[in-house]
Amino acid sequence: MTLFSFSFLLYFLPVVMLVYNALRRSLRAQNVWLLIASLFFFGWADFTSLFLLLLLIAANYELAFQAHQARQN
């Protein structure tokens, strides 16, 4: 599935947007939903690089957490 495919435009994107709008009361739930939808999309395109993407997400989260902690001290 690519960004320009009919399956993305007619199925994936509308479902993601509908669920995102249904979760408008909770910013955290919206962010988790977008993370799950993004991982599904990238996994659909190339499942082998999904592990690398998860590793990079974890590394960036840890670096941001450490930067935040250093700024508070």
N, C-alpha and C positions, 0 to 999 in steps of 0.2 A: 504494500500500500504506500503510495507516494502522496505528497501534498496536492497533486494535480489529478489524482485518480477519482473516478466517479464514486467508488466505495468510500473514500475519505469524505468527499463533499456531501454525499447523500445519506451516509449512515453514521460514520464515526463522528464527524464534527457536530451534527445536530444533537446526537445523544450526549456528547460531552457538554455542549452548551446548555441543554435542558437540565441536566443534573447539576451543573454549576449554578445555574440560576435558582434551582430548587433549594440549594444549600446556602442561599444568600444571608441567612441569619448567623452563620458561623464562618468566619474567615478561615479558621483552622481547617474546617471540613472542606472548604473550597480548595485550599492549598493541597490537602491530602488527595482530593479527587483529581486535581490537575497532575499531581505527581504520578498517581496510578495510571491515568489516561496516557500520559507521556511515555511512561515505561512500556505500556501495552503497544503504543504506536511504534516506538523504536524497536521493541522486541519483534513486532510483526515484520518490520522491514529487514532486520538483521539480528536474529536471535543470538548469534555468536558474540556480538559486541555488547550485549546487554549486561554481561558481568562487568565489563570494563566501565560502562556507564554507571553502574551501581557503585563500583569502587571509587570513581571520580566524585560522585555525589557524596559519599561518606567522607572522603578526604577533604573536600571543600567545606563540608559541614564542620568537621573537626578544626580546620584552620580558622574558620570564621568564629567558632566558639573560643578558641585560644586567643584570637585577636580581641574579642570582646572582653575576655577575662583580663588581658594585659592592659587594656584601656581603663578598666575600672580600678586597677591598682595604682 
